[in-house]
Amino acid sequence: MQRPFLQLFFLLSLVAVFTTGATTPHQGFSLFSIEDDKALGDQVAAQTDSTYRAKGQLLDRNSKNARAYQLLDGVVNRVLNSGQITYRKQFPWDVKIIKDDATQNAFATPGGHIYVFSGLIKYLDQEDQLAGVIGHEIAHADRRHSIKSLQKQYGVSFLLSIALGKNPGQLAQIAAGLGQLKFSRDYEREADAYSVAYLKATNYYSCDGTAGFFIKAEKAGQSNPPEFLSTHPNPGSRIANIQAKAKQLGCTGRTSSNANLTELKKLL
């Protein structure tokens, strides 16, 4: 006779914990496990691959694109092997190129599937900038911003129903849209700060590379801003904050070669 009461108490306790956590999204408690992150990420990646492959825009990892991926992997792996990634071994951290020169964007799914549009690669001037943007996206996945954003957006009851396996169709639907999930300003600040830390630990890139991207976008004005800015809202004083963090860590002024980025642009 005590089991229903205990089950109700357990569920109410979860509601209290999750509701409290959601009030501070950058520190929010996540209902989902790391395995759930990976499962969601796999669904998002499968949906994204299918969509862009049907459009003829997904560059597969075949001999034709081998050199392009070798160059991009070099940037990604320097960041991933910085020793700063919490889930370096747990997530797959694969990267794919979407051939769309009109779109200057990149995103990472839960569980570490990374997508970079050719338009972003061609938009950038320095490899430091590319490393900075990739570091920013890796931070979104590694800090589990997607899962925490879902918790805040859809509420506890919805997430509990998914956790109990009662809404598999809705879970797939939500997962399919996570690649374009817009993050809060708190999460954007955190991803910027972690990007600086990642690049510092590479001992290769100038760690304010992300600021270089935003400076370029700012100079371009409001007429045609990169799509990255529409899916990543400006938390205010972004450039100054990144540069201040880089100065604090003493990792500005490094000069990495842009030969690989130049070659990558030509291949796309």
N, C-alpha and C positions, 0 to 999 in steps of 0.2 A: 504493500500500500504506500510505501514511502517513495517508490521510484518516480511516479509522475511529479511529485513535489520537488524532488531533487533535480529532475530534468528541467522543470520550470525555473527553479532557482538558478541553474546553470545558464539557461538562455537569457534570463534577466541580467545576470552578472555580465554576460558577454555584451549585452546592449549597453550597460553602464560604461564598460571599459571602452568600447568602440566609439560611443558617442563622445566621451571625454577626449579620446585620441583625435577625433576628427576636428576638434576646435583648434588644434595646432598642427596644420597639415604637414609642415616640414619635419615634425617629430611624431606624426600620427602613427598609431599602432595599426599594423596590417593583419587582417584576418587570414590572409593567404600565406601559405608556406612557400619556400623556395621552389619546391616541386610544382606548386600551382602556378608560380611565375613562369616556369619553363613550359608548362602545358598551355597556358594562355599564349605565350610567345609563339609556340609551334603553330597554334591555330591562326594567329595573326599573320605569321610568315607564310603559311600555306595559302591563305586568302590573298595576300599581297602578291605573292609569286604568280598565282593563277591570273589575277587581274592584269598585271603588267605583261605577262607572257602572252596573254590573249591579244594585247595591243601591239605585240612585237617590240616592246620596250625593255624587257628584262634581258640583260646581258648574261648569258649562261657562262659558267666556268668551263669553257672548252678551249681547244687549242687556238682558236681565232682570237679569243679575248685573254689568253693566258698572260701576256705581258702587261696588259692594263691592270689585271688583278694582282700581279706580282708587285707592281708599283704602289697600288692602293693598300695592299696588305702590309707593305713596309711601313706606311704611316700608322695604320691601325695597330699593328703589333708593337710598335715602339710605345704607344700609349698603354696598351694592354699589359705589356711586360714591365711597366714602370714600378711594379710592386705595390701600387696604391689601390688596386681594384679588389674590392671585398669578395666578389663572386667570380673571380678570374677562372677558377677551375670548375665551378658549378654550371656556368652558362656557356653556350656554344660560341658566342661572339663571332658569328659569321657575318661577312659583309657582301652586299650585292649592289651592282650599279644599275640604275634605271636610266635608259637612254632617252632623255627629255631635256634638250638644250634650253627650252623656254622656262624651265622650273629650277630655281636656285634654292634647293631644300635638301634636308637630310632628316632622318628620324631613326629611332631605335625602339623596338618592341620590348615588352616585358621579356625577360629571359635572354636578352642580348642579341637579337637579330638586327643588324644595322643595314640601312638602305641609304645610298647617296645618289642624288640625281646628277647626271652629267652637266646640267646647267650650273650647278653649284661649283663643281670642279673647274669649269671653264671661267666662272666669274671671279675666282680667287687669283691673287697675284703671287702669293707666297705659300710655301708648304707649311710654314708655321700657322697660317690662317686655317688651312685644311685640318691640320692636327688639332687646332683649338676647337673647331666646330665638331669634329669627331669626338674629342674628349668630352665636350658638352653633352653630346648624345649618349655616350657611354655612361656618363654620370646619371642621366635620367634613368637608365636601366639599372645601374648598379645601386643607386639610392632608392630604387623601387618606387619611383614617383608615380608610375602608371597605376599600380595597385592601390596606392594610397589615394590617388585622385578618384578612382572608381568608388572607393569606400565613401568618400565625401559626396560624390555626385549622386550615387544611387541609393545610399542609405543602408542601414544595418539589416533590415528585414529581407531586402533583395539579396544581399550578399549571403545571409544565412541560408536562404532557400537554395542558392547555388551550392553552398558548402554541403547541404544535405542532399544534393543531387536531384532536386525537383524541377529545375529549369535549364536543362542542357541546351535547348534551342536558343534561349535568351543569352546564355553564356557565350555560345558561338557567335551570335549576332553582335554582342558587345565586343568580343575579342576581335572581330573582323574590322572594327572601326578604331582600334587602339593606336594604329600607326599614325593617325592624324590627331590624336588627343592633345588638346591645348592645356598647357601646364599653368599653374598659378605663378604669381610673381615671386613668391617665396621659393618655389622650386626652381625658377629660372635663376635667381640669385645663387642658390646652392649649386646648381649645375655649372654656373660660371666659375664659382670659387673652386670647385673640384677640378674643373678643366685646367686651371692655373696650377694646381698641385700636381696633377698628372703630368703636365708638360715639364714642370720643374724636374720631376723624378726621371724623366727620360735622359737627362743630361745631354740633350741634343737640340731641342726646340726652345726658342724664346717663349717663355711661358705666358706671355700676354697675347698669344696668337689670336685668341678669340676676339680681343679688342680690335685687332687689325681688320678683321672681317666687318665689325660694326662701324669702324671708322670709314671704311670703303662704302658701306651701305648708306651711311649718313651723308657722305659727300654726293652720293647719287641723287639725294633728295627724295621727295615724296611722290614724284611722278611715276616711278616704276621700281618700288622697293622689292628686294628679294622676298620670295614667298616664305622663307625661313622666319622672317619677322612677323608674319601674320599668324603663324602657328606657335611662335615663341614670343609672347608679349613682353614689351620693354618694362623691366621693373624700376626704371629710373636710375640715372647716373651710372649706367651700365659700364660704359667705357672707363670712367674714372675709377669705379670699384675694382674692375679687373686689373687696371694698371697699378692701383694702390696695393692690391694683393701681390702682384708680381714684384713690386718694389720691396714689399715686406719680406718676401721669400728670397730676394736677391737673385732673380733669374731672368732679368730683362737683358736685352742687348746681344743675346746669342744669335749667330748668323748661320743658319743651315742652308745647304745648297738647294736651289730651286730647279735643278736639272731634271729631277724625277717628275716634278709637277708639270714642267714644260713638256716632257715626253708624254705623260699621261694625257694631257690636253690634246695633243696631236693624235693620239690613238682613239680618242672618242669623237 
